[in-house]
Amino acid sequence: MQCICENISGCKPKMCGKQSCGVFRISESYWFDAGEPTVSQNEYTNSKDASDYFFCVNDRKCAETTVRAYMKRFSRDCNRDGVIDCLDYILIHLLGPTGCLTTSLSFHFFNVMELCLSHASSLEDYP
């Protein structure tokens, strides 16, 4: 999760508007495809409504739940190396489940990803 966060936003939150937001830059369609996770109802709302997306993507725990659910749904071997690993999850998040098969990362994103993955001491926190 940390490498996805660092790659997409430097782990700096972005306010919502018509674009993706939160530290993972989750779009509303990404959130929807992940099953529309919500923050604990005791904290924000008693029923589902349009604000659930905004609350979720700006809450680190809910945003991570969203990313994990998206990865579970769209998990694939993007780089065709025979294993689905952290690199594939980053590619799916940045390029989408179809785009990760046909598009390459920019030089900047590739360097950030390589640096982060080389410093990851444990892969247990990935989806």
Backbone as XML, in Angstrom:
<?xml version="1.0"?>
<chain id="A" units="angstrom">
  <residue number="1" name="MET">
    <atom name="N" x="0.820" y="-1.196" z="0.000"/>
    <atom name="CA" x="0.000" y="0.000" z="0.000"/>
    <atom name="C" x="0.864" y="1.260" z="0.000"/>
  </residue>
  <residue number="2" name="GLN">
    <atom name="N" x="1.930" y="1.225" z="0.777"/>
    <atom name="CA" x="2.777" y="2.410" z="0.876"/>
    <atom name="C" x="3.364" y="2.785" z="-0.488"/>
  </residue>
  <residue number="3" name="CYS">
    <atom name="N" x="3.786" y="1.811" z="-1.264"/>
    <atom name="CA" x="4.383" y="2.110" z="-2.572"/>
    <atom name="C" x="3.342" y="2.638" z="-3.557"/>
  </residue>
  <residue number="4" name="ILE">
    <atom name="N" x="2.112" y="2.169" z="-3.466"/>
    <atom name="CA" x="1.056" y="2.720" z="-4.314"/>
    <atom name="C" x="0.831" y="4.179" z="-3.935"/>
  </residue>
  <residue number="5" name="CYS">
    <atom name="N" x="0.731" y="4.442" z="-2.639"/>
    <atom name="CA" x="0.528" y="5.797" z="-2.137"/>
    <atom name="C" x="1.661" y="6.719" z="-2.584"/>
  </residue>
  <residue number="6" name="GLU">
    <atom name="N" x="2.893" y="6.282" z="-2.409"/>
    <atom name="CA" x="4.041" y="7.107" z="-2.786"/>
    <atom name="C" x="4.087" y="7.346" z="-4.285"/>
  </residue>
  <residue number="7" name="ASN">
    <atom name="N" x="3.729" y="6.337" z="-5.057"/>
    <atom name="CA" x="3.770" y="6.465" z="-6.506"/>
    <atom name="C" x="2.715" y="7.415" z="-7.032"/>
  </residue>
  <residue number="8" name="ILE">
    <atom name="N" x="1.533" y="7.343" z="-6.486"/>
    <atom name="CA" x="0.424" y="8.108" z="-7.043"/>
    <atom name="C" x="0.385" y="9.551" z="-6.549"/>
  </residue>
  <residue number="9" name="SER">
    <atom name="N" x="0.818" y="9.789" z="-5.305"/>
    <atom name="CA" x="0.631" y="11.137" z="-4.748"/>
    <atom name="C" x="1.744" y="11.610" z="-3.834"/>
  </residue>
  <residue number="10" name="GLY">
    <atom name="N" x="2.777" y="10.799" z="-3.637"/>
    <atom name="CA" x="3.769" y="11.148" z="-2.626"/>
    <atom name="C" x="3.142" y="11.094" z="-1.239"/>
  </residue>
  <residue number="11" name="CYS">
    <atom name="N" x="2.023" y="10.396" z="-1.124"/>
    <atom name="CA" x="1.225" y="10.263" z="0.110"/>
    <atom name="C" x="0.733" y="11.617" z="0.625"/>
  </residue>
  <residue number="12" name="LYS">
    <atom name="N" x="0.511" y="12.539" z="-0.284"/>
    <atom name="CA" x="-0.056" y="13.841" z="0.069"/>
    <atom name="C" x="-1.518" y="13.851" z="-0.372"/>
  </residue>
  <residue number="13" name="PRO">
    <atom name="N" x="-2.435" y="14.122" z="0.557"/>
    <atom name="CA" x="-3.855" y="14.101" z="0.200"/>
    <atom name="C" x="-4.205" y="15.207" z="-0.794"/>
  </residue>
  <residue number="14" name="LYS">
    <atom name="N" x="-5.221" y="14.959" z="-1.585"/>
    <atom name="CA" x="-5.729" y="15.931" z="-2.542"/>
    <atom name="C" x="-7.220" y="16.073" z="-2.288"/>
  </residue>
  <residue number="15" name="MET">
    <atom name="N" x="-7.668" y="17.293" z="-2.250"/>
    <atom name="CA" x="-9.088" y="17.537" z="-2.027"/>
    <atom name="C" x="-9.896" y="17.047" z="-3.220"/>
  </residue>
  <residue number="16" name="CYS">
    <atom name="N" x="-11.105" y="16.608" z="-2.953"/>
    <atom name="CA" x="-11.970" y="16.089" z="-4.001"/>
    <atom name="C" x="-12.584" y="17.226" z="-4.806"/>
  </residue>
  <residue number="17" name="GLY">
    <atom name="N" x="-12.785" y="16.937" z="-6.023"/>
    <atom name="CA" x="-13.483" y="17.828" z="-6.943"/>
    <atom name="C" x="-14.089" y="16.918" z="-7.984"/>
  </residue>
  <residue number="18" name="LYS">
    <atom name="N" x="-13.843" y="17.213" z="-9.230"/>
    <atom name="CA" x="-14.311" y="16.332" z="-10.298"/>
    <atom name="C" x="-13.250" y="15.313" z="-10.656"/>
  </residue>
  <residue number="19" name="GLN">
    <atom name="N" x="-12.107" y="15.357" z="-9.968"/>
    <atom name="CA" x="-11.012" y="14.437" z="-10.248"/>
    <atom name="C" x="-10.849" y="13.461" z="-9.092"/>
  </residue>
  <residue number="20" name="SER">
    <atom name="N" x="-9.918" y="12.542" z="-9.274"/>
    <atom name="CA" x="-9.601" y="11.584" z="-8.214"/>
    <atom name="C" x="-9.069" y="12.328" z="-6.997"/>
  </residue>
  <residue number="21" name="CYS">
    <atom name="N" x="-9.261" y="11.743" z="-5.818"/>
    <atom name="CA" x="-8.800" y="12.446" z="-4.627"/>
    <atom name="C" x="-8.311" y="11.485" z="-3.549"/>
  </residue>
  <residue number="22" name="GLY">
    <atom name="N" x="-7.817" y="12.070" z="-2.450"/>
    <atom name="CA" x="-7.229" y="11.308" z="-1.370"/>
    <atom name="C" x="-5.788" y="10.951" z="-1.692"/>
  </residue>
  <residue number="23" name="VAL">
    <atom name="N" x="-5.101" y="10.286" z="-0.774"/>
    <atom name="CA" x="-3.691" y="9.950" z="-0.997"/>
    <atom name="C" x="-3.511" y="8.909" z="-2.102"/>
  </residue>
  <residue number="24" name="PHE">
    <atom name="N" x="-4.563" y="8.141" z="-2.412"/>
    <atom name="CA" x="-4.476" y="7.149" z="-3.471"/>
    <atom name="C" x="-5.061" y="7.653" z="-4.786"/>
  </residue>
  <residue number="25" name="ARG">
    <atom name="N" x="-5.569" y="8.880" z="-4.809"/>
    <atom name="CA" x="-6.167" y="9.480" z="-6.006"/>
    <atom name="C" x="-7.209" y="8.540" z="-6.615"/>
  </residue>
  <residue number="26" name="ILE">
    <atom name="N" x="-8.175" y="8.166" z="-5.792"/>
    <atom name="CA" x="-9.219" y="7.226" z="-6.188"/>
    <atom name="C" x="-10.347" y="7.979" z="-6.868"/>
  </residue>
  <residue number="27" name="SER">
    <atom name="N" x="-10.678" y="7.560" z="-8.067"/>
    <atom name="CA" x="-11.797" y="8.165" z="-8.784"/>
    <atom name="C" x="-13.102" y="7.558" z="-8.279"/>
  </residue>
  <residue number="28" name="GLU">
    <atom name="N" x="-14.196" y="8.222" z="-8.566"/>
    <atom name="CA" x="-15.489" y="7.703" z="-8.140"/>
    <atom name="C" x="-15.799" y="6.372" z="-8.837"/>
  </residue>
  <residue number="29" name="SER">
    <atom name="N" x="-15.404" y="6.220" z="-10.095"/>
    <atom name="CA" x="-15.656" y="4.958" z="-10.795"/>
    <atom name="C" x="-14.788" y="3.826" z="-10.227"/>
  </residue>
  <residue number="30" name="TYR">
    <atom name="N" x="-13.559" y="4.123" z="-9.823"/>
    <atom name="CA" x="-12.680" y="3.128" z="-9.178"/>
    <atom name="C" x="-13.343" y="2.671" z="-7.876"/>
  </residue>
  <residue number="31" name="TRP">
    <atom name="N" x="-13.804" y="3.637" z="-7.075"/>
    <atom name="CA" x="-14.478" y="3.343" z="-5.807"/>
    <atom name="C" x="-15.719" y="2.473" z="-6.046"/>
  </residue>
  <residue number="32" name="PHE">
    <atom name="N" x="-16.478" y="2.830" z="-7.068"/>
    <atom name="CA" x="-17.677" y="2.061" z="-7.404"/>
    <atom name="C" x="-17.299" y="0.630" z="-7.791"/>
  </residue>
  <residue number="33" name="ASP">
    <atom name="N" x="-16.266" y="0.465" z="-8.644"/>
    <atom name="CA" x="-15.813" y="-0.861" z="-9.064"/>
    <atom name="C" x="-15.297" y="-1.689" z="-7.891"/>
  </residue>
  <residue number="34" name="ALA">
    <atom name="N" x="-14.847" y="-1.024" z="-6.839"/>
    <atom name="CA" x="-14.340" y="-1.703" z="-5.639"/>
    <atom name="C" x="-15.461" y="-2.093" z="-4.678"/>
  </residue>
  <residue number="35" name="GLY">
    <atom name="N" x="-16.689" y="-1.782" z="-5.015"/>
    <atom name="CA" x="-17.823" y="-2.170" z="-4.181"/>
    <atom name="C" x="-18.344" y="-1.080" z="-3.263"/>
  </residue>
  <residue number="36" name="GLU">
    <atom name="N" x="-17.920" y="0.166" z="-3.477"/>
    <atom name="CA" x="-18.387" y="1.311" z="-2.697"/>
    <atom name="C" x="-18.188" y="1.158" z="-1.188"/>
  </residue>
  <residue number="37" name="PRO">
    <atom name="N" x="-16.964" y="0.883" z="-0.747"/>
    <atom name="CA" x="-16.729" y="0.789" z="0.702"/>
    <atom name="C" x="-17.080" y="2.110" z="1.394"/>
  </residue>
  <residue number="38" name="THR">
    <atom name="N" x="-17.459" y="2.022" z="2.650"/>
    <atom name="CA" x="-17.794" y="3.230" z="3.402"/>
    <atom name="C" x="-17.036" y="3.268" z="4.719"/>
  </residue>
  <residue number="39" name="VAL">
    <atom name="N" x="-16.877" y="4.482" z="5.237"/>
    <atom name="CA" x="-16.304" y="4.688" z="6.562"/>
    <atom name="C" x="-17.338" y="4.224" z="7.569"/>
  </residue>
  <residue number="40" name="SER">
    <atom name="N" x="-16.896" y="3.831" z="8.739"/>
    <atom name="CA" x="-17.810" y="3.395" z="9.787"/>
    <atom name="C" x="-19.011" y="4.335" z="9.877"/>
  </residue>
  <residue number="41" name="GLN">
    <atom name="N" x="-20.193" y="3.771" z="9.839"/>
    <atom name="CA" x="-21.396" y="4.594" z="9.879"/>
    <atom name="C" x="-21.486" y="5.425" z="11.148"/>
  </residue>
  <residue number="42" name="ASN">
    <atom name="N" x="-20.870" y="4.950" z="12.228"/>
    <atom name="CA" x="-20.909" y="5.708" z="13.475"/>
    <atom name="C" x="-20.150" y="7.023" z="13.370"/>
  </residue>
  <residue number="43" name="GLU">
    <atom name="N" x="-19.175" y="7.092" z="12.455"/>
    <atom name="CA" x="-18.373" y="8.305" z="12.334"/>
    <atom name="C" x="-19.033" y="9.367" z="11.472"/>
  </residue>
  <residue number="44" name="TYR">
    <atom name="N" x="-19.651" y="8.978" z="10.353"/>
    <atom name="CA" x="-20.093" y="9.987" z="9.396"/>
    <atom name="C" x="-21.563" y="9.954" z="9.013"/>
  </residue>
  <residue number="45" name="THR">
    <atom name="N" x="-22.107" y="8.782" z="8.810"/>
    <atom name="CA" x="-23.446" y="8.735" z="8.231"/>
    <atom name="C" x="-24.220" y="7.523" z="8.736"/>
  </residue>
  <residue number="46" name="ASN">
    <atom name="N" x="-25.508" y="7.614" z="8.719"/>
    <atom name="CA" x="-26.343" y="6.491" z="9.123"/>
    <atom name="C" x="-26.908" y="5.731" z="7.932"/>
  </residue>
  <residue number="47" name="SER">
    <atom name="N" x="-26.711" y="6.248" z="6.733"/>
    <atom name="CA" x="-27.181" y="5.563" z="5.537"/>
    <atom name="C" x="-26.290" y="5.942" z="4.364"/>
  </residue>
  <residue number="48" name="LYS">
    <atom name="N" x="-26.312" y="5.106" z="3.332"/>
    <atom name="CA" x="-25.497" y="5.398" z="2.155"/>
    <atom name="C" x="-26.040" y="6.634" z="1.451"/>
  </residue>
  <residue number="49" name="ASP">
    <atom name="N" x="-25.138" y="7.511" z="1.064"/>
    <atom name="CA" x="-25.536" y="8.659" z="0.263"/>
    <atom name="C" x="-24.352" y="9.101" z="-0.593"/>
  </residue>
  <residue number="50" name="ALA">
    <atom name="N" x="-24.533" y="10.155" z="-1.344"/>
    <atom name="CA" x="-23.524" y="10.604" z="-2.307"/>
    <atom name="C" x="-22.204" y="10.996" z="-1.650"/>
  </residue>
  <residue number="51" name="SER">
    <atom name="N" x="-22.221" y="11.368" z="-0.383"/>
    <atom name="CA" x="-20.987" y="11.789" z="0.276"/>
    <atom name="C" x="-20.100" y="10.613" z="0.695"/>
  </residue>
  <residue number="52" name="ASP">
    <atom name="N" x="-20.614" y="9.389" z="0.628"/>
    <atom name="CA" x="-19.824" y="8.226" z="1.042"/>
    <atom name="C" x="-18.503" y="8.129" z="0.292"/>
  </residue>
  <residue number="53" name="TYR">
    <atom name="N" x="-18.518" y="8.414" z="-1.000"/>
    <atom name="CA" x="-17.288" y="8.379" z="-1.791"/>
    <atom name="C" x="-16.257" y="9.352" z="-1.224"/>
  </residue>
  <residue number="54" name="PHE">
    <atom name="N" x="-16.655" y="10.578" z="-0.986"/>
    <atom name="CA" x="-15.734" y="11.606" z="-0.505"/>
    <atom name="C" x="-15.185" y="11.277" z="0.883"/>
  </residue>
  <residue number="55" name="PHE">
    <atom name="N" x="-16.038" y="10.792" z="1.764"/>
    <atom name="CA" x="-15.569" y="10.412" z="3.094"/>
    <atom name="C" x="-14.594" y="9.241" z="3.006"/>
  </residue>
  <residue number="56" name="CYS">
    <atom name="N" x="-14.914" y="8.261" z="2.177"/>
    <atom name="CA" x="-14.088" y="7.057" z="2.099"/>
    <atom name="C" x="-12.703" y="7.345" z="1.544"/>
  </residue>
  <residue number="57" name="VAL">
    <atom name="N" x="-12.611" y="8.004" z="0.411"/>
    <atom name="CA" x="-11.304" y="8.178" z="-0.229"/>
    <atom name="C" x="-10.386" y="9.105" z="0.558"/>
  </residue>
  <residue number="58" name="ASN">
    <atom name="N" x="-10.957" y="9.877" z="1.482"/>
    <atom name="CA" x="-10.148" y="10.755" z="2.320"/>
    <atom name="C" x="-9.882" y="10.177" z="3.704"/>
  </residue>
  <residue number="59" name="ASP">
    <atom name="N" x="-10.355" y="8.978" z="3.948"/>
    <atom name="CA" x="-10.093" y="8.250" z="5.184"/>
    <atom name="C" x="-9.111" y="7.134" z="4.829"/>
  </residue>
  <residue number="60" name="ARG">
    <atom name="N" x="-7.922" y="7.151" z="5.403"/>
    <atom name="CA" x="-6.858" y="6.224" z="4.988"/>
    <atom name="C" x="-7.305" y="4.760" z="5.041"/>
  </residue>
  <residue number="61" name="LYS">
    <atom name="N" x="-7.968" y="4.364" z="6.120"/>
    <atom name="CA" x="-8.391" y="2.975" z="6.265"/>
    <atom name="C" x="-9.409" y="2.586" z="5.189"/>
  </residue>
  <residue number="62" name="CYS">
    <atom name="N" x="-10.379" y="3.429" z="4.956"/>
    <atom name="CA" x="-11.403" y="3.139" z="3.946"/>
    <atom name="C" x="-10.792" y="3.169" z="2.546"/>
  </residue>
  <residue number="63" name="ALA">
    <atom name="N" x="-9.883" y="4.096" z="2.310"/>
    <atom name="CA" x="-9.215" y="4.171" z="1.006"/>
    <atom name="C" x="-8.398" y="2.900" z="0.754"/>
  </residue>
  <residue number="64" name="GLU">
    <atom name="N" x="-7.706" y="2.412" z="1.775"/>
    <atom name="CA" x="-6.949" y="1.163" z="1.625"/>
    <atom name="C" x="-7.879" y="-0.008" z="1.360"/>
  </residue>
  <residue number="65" name="THR">
    <atom name="N" x="-9.029" y="-0.033" z="2.027"/>
    <atom name="CA" x="-10.027" y="-1.066" z="1.778"/>
    <atom name="C" x="-10.481" y="-1.010" z="0.327"/>
  </residue>
  <residue number="66" name="THR">
    <atom name="N" x="-10.656" y="0.186" z="-0.192"/>
    <atom name="CA" x="-11.059" y="0.378" z="-1.584"/>
    <atom name="C" x="-10.005" y="-0.172" z="-2.533"/>
  </residue>
  <residue number="67" name="VAL">
    <atom name="N" x="-8.748" y="0.170" z="-2.290"/>
    <atom name="CA" x="-7.662" y="-0.315" z="-3.154"/>
    <atom name="C" x="-7.577" y="-1.832" z="-3.098"/>
  </residue>
  <residue number="68" name="ARG">
    <atom name="N" x="-7.659" y="-2.401" z="-1.916"/>
    <atom name="CA" x="-7.579" y="-3.865" z="-1.791"/>
    <atom name="C" x="-8.733" y="-4.554" z="-2.530"/>
  </residue>
  <residue number="69" name="ALA">
    <atom name="N" x="-9.933" y="-4.013" z="-2.397"/>
    <atom name="CA" x="-11.090" y="-4.603" z="-3.076"/>
    <atom name="C" x="-10.943" y="-4.493" z="-4.593"/>
  </residue>
  <residue number="70" name="TYR">
    <atom name="N" x="-10.432" y="-3.381" z="-5.061"/>
    <atom name="CA" x="-10.205" y="-3.182" z="-6.495"/>
    <atom name="C" x="-9.162" y="-4.177" z="-7.005"/>
  </residue>
  <residue number="71" name="MET">
    <atom name="N" x="-8.084" y="-4.342" z="-6.246"/>
    <atom name="CA" x="-7.028" y="-5.276" z="-6.644"/>
    <atom name="C" x="-7.533" y="-6.716" z="-6.637"/>
  </residue>
  <residue number="72" name="LYS">
    <atom name="N" x="-8.357" y="-7.047" z="-5.672"/>
    <atom name="CA" x="-8.914" y="-8.399" z="-5.615"/>
    <atom name="C" x="-9.778" y="-8.656" z="-6.847"/>
  </residue>
  <residue number="73" name="ARG">
    <atom name="N" x="-10.554" y="-7.654" z="-7.225"/>
    <atom name="CA" x="-11.449" y="-7.811" z="-8.374"/>
    <atom name="C" x="-10.688" y="-7.861" z="-9.702"/>
  </residue>
  <residue number="74" name="PHE">
    <atom name="N" x="-9.659" y="-7.022" z="-9.837"/>
    <atom name="CA" x="-8.986" y="-6.883" z="-11.129"/>
    <atom name="C" x="-7.563" y="-7.437" z="-11.148"/>
  </residue>
  <residue number="75" name="SER">
    <atom name="N" x="-7.210" y="-8.243" z="-10.182"/>
    <atom name="CA" x="-5.863" y="-8.800" z="-10.078"/>
    <atom name="C" x="-5.458" y="-9.504" z="-11.367"/>
  </residue>
  <residue number="76" name="ARG">
    <atom name="N" x="-4.260" y="-9.177" z="-11.862"/>
    <atom name="CA" x="-3.729" y="-9.833" z="-13.052"/>
    <atom name="C" x="-2.230" y="-9.627" z="-13.156"/>
  </residue>
  <residue number="77" name="ASP">
    <atom name="N" x="-1.611" y="-10.444" z="-13.963"/>
    <atom name="CA" x="-0.164" y="-10.391" z="-14.173"/>
    <atom name="C" x="0.131" y="-9.386" z="-15.295"/>
  </residue>
  <residue number="78" name="CYS">
    <atom name="N" x="0.216" y="-8.121" z="-14.942"/>
    <atom name="CA" x="0.369" y="-7.046" z="-15.930"/>
    <atom name="C" x="1.651" y="-7.151" z="-16.744"/>
  </residue>
  <residue number="79" name="ASN">
    <atom name="N" x="2.732" y="-7.511" z="-16.096"/>
    <atom name="CA" x="4.019" y="-7.551" z="-16.806"/>
    <atom name="C" x="4.340" y="-8.944" z="-17.355"/>
  </residue>
  <residue number="80" name="ARG">
    <atom name="N" x="3.392" y="-9.851" z="-17.228"/>
    <atom name="CA" x="3.486" y="-11.199" z="-17.806"/>
    <atom name="C" x="4.760" y="-11.947" z="-17.393"/>
  </residue>
  <residue number="81" name="ASP">
    <atom name="N" x="5.094" y="-11.829" z="-16.090"/>
    <atom name="CA" x="6.275" y="-12.550" z="-15.599"/>
    <atom name="C" x="5.899" y="-13.843" z="-14.877"/>
  </residue>
  <residue number="82" name="GLY">
    <atom name="N" x="4.609" y="-14.197" z="-14.915"/>
    <atom name="CA" x="4.167" y="-15.455" z="-14.318"/>
    <atom name="C" x="3.760" y="-15.363" z="-12.864"/>
  </residue>
  <residue number="83" name="VAL">
    <atom name="N" x="3.822" y="-14.169" z="-12.268"/>
    <atom name="CA" x="3.442" y="-13.993" z="-10.869"/>
    <atom name="C" x="2.725" y="-12.653" z="-10.706"/>
  </residue>
  <residue number="84" name="ILE">
    <atom name="N" x="1.715" y="-12.636" z="-9.841"/>
    <atom name="CA" x="1.022" y="-11.388" z="-9.520"/>
    <atom name="C" x="1.626" y="-10.876" z="-8.223"/>
  </residue>
  <residue number="85" name="ASP">
    <atom name="N" x="2.282" y="-9.725" z="-8.301"/>
    <atom name="CA" x="2.999" y="-9.197" z="-7.140"/>
    <atom name="C" x="2.783" y="-7.687" z="-7.007"/>
  </residue>
  <residue number="86" name="CYS">
    <atom name="N" x="3.561" y="-7.073" z="-6.139"/>
    <atom name="CA" x="3.415" y="-5.646" z="-5.842"/>
    <atom name="C" x="3.526" y="-4.792" z="-7.090"/>
  </residue>
  <residue number="87" name="LEU">
    <atom name="N" x="4.430" y="-5.139" z="-7.969"/>
    <atom name="CA" x="4.583" y="-4.386" z="-9.216"/>
    <atom name="C" x="3.282" y="-4.398" z="-10.008"/>
  </residue>
  <residue number="88" name="ASP">
    <atom name="N" x="2.647" y="-5.548" z="-10.097"/>
    <atom name="CA" x="1.380" y="-5.643" z="-10.818"/>
    <atom name="C" x="0.305" y="-4.775" z="-10.166"/>
  </residue>
  <residue number="89" name="TYR">
    <atom name="N" x="0.259" y="-4.767" z="-8.842"/>
    <atom name="CA" x="-0.742" y="-3.945" z="-8.148"/>
    <atom name="C" x="-0.527" y="-2.461" z="-8.419"/>
  </residue>
  <residue number="90" name="ILE">
    <atom name="N" x="0.719" y="-2.032" z="-8.422"/>
    <atom name="CA" x="1.013" y="-0.623" z="-8.723"/>
    <atom name="C" x="0.599" y="-0.307" z="-10.152"/>
  </residue>
  <residue number="91" name="LEU">
    <atom name="N" x="0.924" y="-1.189" z="-11.079"/>
    <atom name="CA" x="0.561" y="-0.974" z="-12.478"/>
    <atom name="C" x="-0.954" y="-0.915" z="-12.664"/>
  </residue>
  <residue number="92" name="ILE">
    <atom name="N" x="-1.678" y="-1.809" z="-11.994"/>
    <atom name="CA" x="-3.142" y="-1.798" z="-12.076"/>
    <atom name="C" x="-3.684" y="-0.481" z="-11.532"/>
  </residue>
  <residue number="93" name="HIS">
    <atom name="N" x="-3.148" y="-0.039" z="-10.404"/>
    <atom name="CA" x="-3.642" y="1.197" z="-9.794"/>
    <atom name="C" x="-3.364" y="2.405" z="-10.689"/>
  </residue>
  <residue number="94" name="LEU">
    <atom name="N" x="-2.184" y="2.472" z="-11.251"/>
    <atom name="CA" x="-1.802" y="3.627" z="-12.067"/>
    <atom name="C" x="-2.378" y="3.602" z="-13.472"/>
  </residue>
  <residue number="95" name="LEU">
    <atom name="N" x="-2.468" y="2.406" z="-14.063"/>
    <atom name="CA" x="-2.819" y="2.313" z="-15.477"/>
    <atom name="C" x="-4.169" y="1.654" z="-15.743"/>
  </residue>
  <residue number="96" name="GLY">
    <atom name="N" x="-4.757" y="1.067" z="-14.697"/>
    <atom name="CA" x="-6.023" y="0.363" z="-14.865"/>
    <atom name="C" x="-5.796" y="-1.088" z="-15.228"/>
  </residue>
  <residue number="97" name="PRO">
    <atom name="N" x="-6.821" y="-1.927" z="-15.056"/>
    <atom name="CA" x="-6.665" y="-3.362" z="-15.284"/>
    <atom name="C" x="-6.417" y="-3.731" z="-16.747"/>
  </residue>
  <residue number="98" name="THR">
    <atom name="N" x="-6.856" y="-2.923" z="-17.665"/>
    <atom name="CA" x="-6.585" y="-3.172" z="-19.078"/>
    <atom name="C" x="-5.332" y="-2.425" z="-19.505"/>
  </residue>
  <residue number="99" name="GLY">
    <atom name="N" x="-5.214" y="-1.178" z="-19.086"/>
    <atom name="CA" x="-4.065" y="-0.355" z="-19.443"/>
    <atom name="C" x="-2.747" y="-0.929" z="-18.966"/>
  </residue>
  <residue number="100" name="CYS">
    <atom name="N" x="-2.770" y="-1.644" z="-17.849"/>
    <atom name="CA" x="-1.520" y="-2.214" z="-17.331"/>
    <atom name="C" x="-0.948" y="-3.269" z="-18.264"/>
  </residue>
  <residue number="101" name="LEU">
    <atom name="N" x="-1.773" y="-3.806" z="-19.138"/>
    <atom name="CA" x="-1.308" y="-4.815" z="-20.094"/>
    <atom name="C" x="-0.760" y="-4.193" z="-21.378"/>
  </residue>
  <residue number="102" name="THR">
    <atom name="N" x="-1.118" y="-2.936" z="-21.628"/>
    <atom name="CA" x="-0.781" y="-2.338" z="-22.919"/>
    <atom name="C" x="0.035" y="-1.054" z="-22.832"/>
  </residue>
  <residue number="103" name="THR">
    <atom name="N" x="0.158" y="-0.478" z="-21.649"/>
    <atom name="CA" x="0.825" y="0.809" z="-21.486"/>
    <atom name="C" x="1.981" y="0.669" z="-20.513"/>
  </residue>
  <residue number="104" name="SER">
    <atom name="N" x="3.017" y="1.457" z="-20.724"/>
    <atom name="CA" x="4.165" y="1.447" z="-19.821"/>
    <atom name="C" x="4.101" y="2.646" z="-18.887"/>
  </residue>
  <residue number="105" name="LEU">
    <atom name="N" x="4.736" y="2.497" z="-17.729"/>
    <atom name="CA" x="4.846" y="3.617" z="-16.799"/>
    <atom name="C" x="5.785" y="4.669" z="-17.355"/>
  </residue>
  <residue number="106" name="SER">
    <atom name="N" x="5.527" y="5.917" z="-16.998"/>
    <atom name="CA" x="6.466" y="6.975" z="-17.354"/>
    <atom name="C" x="7.767" y="6.746" z="-16.584"/>
  </residue>
  <residue number="107" name="PHE">
    <atom name="N" x="8.824" y="7.353" z="-17.045"/>
    <atom name="CA" x="10.128" y="7.226" z="-16.400"/>
    <atom name="C" x="10.045" y="7.618" z="-14.934"/>
  </residue>
  <residue number="108" name="HIS">
    <atom name="N" x="9.337" y="8.711" z="-14.632"/>
    <atom name="CA" x="9.199" y="9.190" z="-13.246"/>
    <atom name="C" x="8.526" y="8.133" z="-12.372"/>
  </residue>
  <residue number="109" name="PHE">
    <atom name="N" x="7.365" y="7.644" z="-12.794"/>
    <atom name="CA" x="6.641" y="6.660" z="-11.996"/>
    <atom name="C" x="7.448" y="5.378" z="-11.841"/>
  </residue>
  <residue number="110" name="PHE">
    <atom name="N" x="8.131" y="4.964" z="-12.897"/>
    <atom name="CA" x="8.936" y="3.744" z="-12.821"/>
    <atom name="C" x="10.040" y="3.902" z="-11.782"/>
  </residue>
  <residue number="111" name="ASN">
    <atom name="N" x="10.714" y="5.045" z="-11.752"/>
    <atom name="CA" x="11.785" y="5.267" z="-10.775"/>
    <atom name="C" x="11.257" y="5.308" z="-9.347"/>
  </residue>
  <residue number="112" name="VAL">
    <atom name="N" x="10.143" y="5.985" z="-9.134"/>
    <atom name="CA" x="9.539" y="6.041" z="-7.795"/>
    <atom name="C" x="9.144" y="4.644" z="-7.345"/>
  </residue>
  <residue number="113" name="MET">
    <atom name="N" x="8.552" y="3.874" z="-8.243"/>
    <atom name="CA" x="8.126" y="2.518" z="-7.922"/>
    <atom name="C" x="9.327" y="1.634" z="-7.579"/>
  </residue>
  <residue number="114" name="GLU">
    <atom name="N" x="10.353" y="1.663" z="-8.398"/>
    <atom name="CA" x="11.542" y="0.848" z="-8.151"/>
    <atom name="C" x="12.192" y="1.198" z="-6.810"/>
  </residue>
  <residue number="115" name="LEU">
    <atom name="N" x="12.319" y="2.487" z="-6.527"/>
    <atom name="CA" x="12.917" y="2.927" z="-5.269"/>
    <atom name="C" x="12.092" y="2.440" z="-4.082"/>
  </residue>
  <residue number="116" name="CYS">
    <atom name="N" x="10.788" y="2.601" z="-4.149"/>
    <atom name="CA" x="9.919" y="2.178" z="-3.053"/>
    <atom name="C" x="9.985" y="0.673" z="-2.854"/>
  </residue>
  <residue number="117" name="LEU">
    <atom name="N" x="9.864" y="-0.077" z="-3.927"/>
    <atom name="CA" x="9.878" y="-1.535" z="-3.804"/>
    <atom name="C" x="11.219" y="-2.049" z="-3.300"/>
  </residue>
  <residue number="118" name="SER">
    <atom name="N" x="12.301" y="-1.363" z="-3.651"/>
    <atom name="CA" x="13.615" y="-1.807" z="-3.174"/>
    <atom name="C" x="13.788" y="-1.554" z="-1.681"/>
  </residue>
  <residue number="119" name="HIS">
    <atom name="N" x="13.028" y="-0.591" z="-1.130"/>
    <atom name="CA" x="13.107" y="-0.283" z="0.289"/>
    <atom name="C" x="12.058" y="-1.027" z="1.124"/>
  </residue>
  <residue number="120" name="ALA">
    <atom name="N" x="11.144" y="-1.687" z="0.455"/>
    <atom name="CA" x="10.087" y="-2.406" z="1.190"/>
    <atom name="C" x="10.704" y="-3.600" z="1.901"/>
  </residue>
  <residue number="121" name="SER">
    <atom name="N" x="10.604" y="-3.617" z="3.196"/>
    <atom name="CA" x="11.187" y="-4.718" z="3.967"/>
    <atom name="C" x="10.219" y="-5.897" z="4.055"/>
  </residue>
  <residue number="122" name="SER">
    <atom name="N" x="8.927" y="-5.629" z="3.888"/>
    <atom name="CA" x="7.936" y="-6.677" z="3.979"/>
    <atom name="C" x="6.853" y="-6.425" z="2.948"/>
  </residue>
  <residue number="123" name="LEU">
    <atom name="N" x="6.385" y="-7.477" z="2.332"/>
    <atom name="CA" x="5.320" y="-7.337" z="1.340"/>
    <atom name="C" x="3.959" y="-7.665" z="1.916"/>
  </residue>
  <residue number="124" name="GLU">
    <atom name="N" x="3.876" y="-7.817" z="3.221"/>
    <atom name="CA" x="2.633" y="-8.245" z="3.860"/>
    <atom name="C" x="1.538" y="-7.187" z="3.793"/>
  </residue>
  <residue number="125" name="ASP">
    <atom name="N" x="1.885" y="-5.907" z="3.610"/>
    <atom name="CA" x="0.860" y="-4.871" z="3.636"/>
    <atom name="C" x="0.232" y="-4.628" z="2.274"/>
  </residue>
  <residue number="126" name="TYR">
    <atom name="N" x="0.578" y="-5.432" z="1.262"/>
    <atom name="CA" x="0.015" y="-5.243" z="-0.060"/>
    <atom name="C" x="-1.248" y="-6.044" z="-0.205"/>
  </residue>
  <residue number="127" name="PRO">
    <atom name="N" x="-2.081" y="-5.596" z="-1.160"/>
    <atom name="CA" x="-3.380" y="-6.277" z="-1.351"/>
    <atom name="C" x="-3.232" y="-7.759" z="-1.602"/>
  </residue>
</chain>
